[in-house]
Amino acid sequence: MTVARSIVLFVAAAVLEIGGAWLVWQGLREHRGWLWIGAGVIALGLYGVVASWQPEAEFGRILAAYGGVFIAGSLLWAMAVDGFRPDRWDVVGALICLVGVAVIMYAPRSAA
């Protein structure tokens, strides 16, 4: 159950961070205004809250692993929202990152 909870939290954190950054981008670069920017700032703050709910206690480990989730999530977001089509190297790179996430977060460790 802990691994499943961790994965759900990583996905939620990715949606909040990537979505928040996208909202700020839209507000500034696409001139959609301060409401978009404000919504993005709120989402980015909520990302920090959700990330802190990870069952693992080591901040550095969580943030390092989340980097891989962010990479894969960013490509998925771009596909869903912006019509981006990754090439095979984008996909291979994202898969490598997700393997890294699994190793960092879920590999068995000794208690000592």
N, C-alpha and C positions, 0 to 999 in steps of 0.2 A: 504494500500500500504506500510506503514511503516513496518508492521510485515513481509510482503513478502520480502521486501528489506533486512531486518535484517536477515532473514533465508538464503537468497542467499549469504549475506556477511559471515555468519557463515560457510556455506558450502565451499565457496571459501577460507576462512581462514584455514579451516581444511585441504583442499587439499594441500595448500601451506605449512602449518606447518608439517603435517604428511609426505607429499611427500619430503619436505626438509630434515627432520630428516632421512627418509629412504635413501635418496641419500647420506647423510653423512655416514650413517651406511654402505651402500654398498661400498663407497669409502674406508673406513677404515677397516671394518671387513671382507669384501669380496675382498679386495685388487683391487678395480676397478680404483683407482687412484684419482689424484687431480682434474680432470675435474668433476667427480661425486661430490666430496666434495665441490668444488666451486659452482656448480649448486645448491647444497643443501643449502649452505650459502646464496646464492641469494634468493632462495625460502623462507627461514626462514625470511630474511629481508622483503620480500614482504608480508609475513604473518602479520608482525607488521603494515605495511601500511594499508592493507585491514581491519584488526581489528579496526583501528582508524576511519574507515568510518562508523562504526555503528551509527545509529541515536540516541541511548541512550548516554547521556553525562557522565555517571559515569563509570570510568575505572574499578573500583573494581567489579561492577555489571556485566559488559561485560566479564571480565576475569573469574569471578566465573561461569557465565553461559557457557562460551566457554569451560570450563573444561568438562562439560557434553557432549558437541558436540565432543570434542577431544576423549573422551572415546568411544563413539559410532562410530565415524569416524575411529578410530584406528582399531577397530574390522572389520569394512567394508574393510578398506585398506588391512589388513592382509588376509582377505578372497579373495579379488580380485587379490592381487599381490603375496602373499606368499603361497596360498593354505591352510591357516589356517581354521579350522572348529570349530566355537564356540560351546560350549555346552549350554544347556538351561539356566544355571546360568549366563553365559556371556551375553546371550540375555536379560534375566530378569534384570540384573544389568544395561545394556546399556539403556533399556527402562526406568528404574527408573531415570537414569541420564537425559534422555531427558524430562521426566516430570518435573524434577527440573529446567531444562533450561526454559521450558515454564512458570513455576511459577515465577522464578527470572526475566525473561525478559518481559513477556507479561501479568502478572496479573494486574488488574486495581489498580491504586494507587491514593490517594487523592493528590491534588495540594499542600497541606500545609505540 
